[in-house]
Amino acid sequence: MSTPATVSPDTFKALLGKLVKTPEYYTADDFTLALECIFTPDVVPPVQIGSFLTALHIERVERRPDFLQAAANVLRKRALKAAIDGVDHDFVVDIVGTGGDGHNTFNVSTTAAIVAAGAGARVVKVSMRFLLFCAASMRPSAMPKSS
């Protein structure tokens, strides 16, 4: 994936300044470029990301439909496509949910999976235990020693 030439620490700093100083002129295109900076490794330090997210919330621009659309476009562009055997022509979705928070809260990801399946999608669910197992199996030094 090619990175636009305008993605740089200085670009992000200018976009953050514009958001803080003149939020009324902050556009969805500015937001898109800021997200591209954030999602490009080693461009934006975590403290600036925190400042950006705080400013978005304070100025209430994160709720604007054009900003939500811009975020969705950036995330779709950067999403990884999974290769799933036997489902070349099916509509497959991965419902990601936290679940099991221990507080008996409503798990909306389960409902989303049911709705998606009812609409004809094939729903893929990857468990956190599976991901942790895979991550641990890739790093033998992280595995506990058997006694």
N, C-alpha and C positions, 0 to 999 in steps of 0.2 A: 504494500500500500504506500503510495507516494505521499509525502508530507508537503503541504503548501509552503512556498518560500516565505510566507509571512508569519509562520509559526516560530516564535522565538520568545525568550524571556522578556525582552523589551516590548514586544507586541502585547503580551499579556499584561504587563505593568501599565501600559497606556490604556488598555481596555478596562482594567480595574479602576484606574483613575477616572476615566469617563463615567463609569457606573456610579462611583461615589460622588463626584463633583456635579455631574449633569445627567442624572438618571432619566430625565425626560427625553434626552437625545440618544439614549442607549437603545440600539436596535436589535432585532432578532439576528441580523447578520453579525453584529458585534458579539452577541451571545454565542453564535455558531463558531466564530473564530476563537473565542475564549475557551470553549469546550475542546476544540481541536488542540489548542495549546495544552490544556490540562491532560488530555488523553495521549499526548505525545511524551514518551518517557524522557525524564530529566530536563524538562522545559520549565515547569512551574513547581517551586518548593511547596511543601504541604501547608506552611503558614499562610502563603498567598491564596491557596485553594480555600482555606478556612475563611479568610477575609472576603473572598469572592462570594462564597455561599452565604455568608452573613449579610453582605451588602445586597445580594439578590433578594433575600428575605425582608430586610429592612425596607427596601424600596418597593417591595411587593411586585417586582417584575417577573418573578418566577411563576406567577399565576396567570400571566397573560397567555392567551391561546397561541399567539405566534411564537412565543418562547417555548412553550410545551412542544409545538410542532418542530421547532428547530432542534430541541434536545432529542426528540424521537428520531429525526433524520440522522443526526450525528451517531446516535447509538445503533441504529439499523445499519448504517454504513460500516461501522466498526465491528458489528456482531460477527462471531465465528459461526460458520455453517457446519453443522454436524453431519457426518456421513453415516447414515443409518441403513443397514442392509435391508433390502426388500421393500423399501418405501420411496422409490424414485419419484413416483407421481402423486403421492399422497401429501396432504397438508399436515405437517407435523409441527407441534408446538412443544416447547419445554416450559413447564410451569415451575418457576423457581419460588420456593417459599421457605420461610424459616421454620414454621411449625414447632410444636413441642417446646413452647417457651416456659412451661411449668406454671403458668398463671391462669389456665383455663380460658384464654382469650380466643376469639373467633379466628380461625385460620382461613383467610380469604383465598389463599392459593388452592385449597381443596375445592372450594366452590368454583373458582375460575377454571379448574381442570374439568369439572363436571359440565360446566357451560360450554367450554371448548369442545369437549367430546360430543355433547349433544348437538353442536353445530356441524359435526362431521369431521373434526380434526382428530388426528391420532396424537394422544398426549404422552409425552415422555417425561418420566420423573426420575431424577438421579438423587439418590439419598446422600446425605452428608456423611454417613458412615462409610459409604462406598468411596466418596471422594477422599476422605481422610485415609482410608486403607490404601488407595492408589498413591496418594502423596507420600505416605510412609514407605510404601514398597519401592518407590523410586529412590529413596534415600536410606540405604541399609544402616547407616550410622544412626539414624533417628529411631530405629526399631529397638525396643527394649531387649536386653539380653535374656535368654532363657536360663533358668537356674537348674 
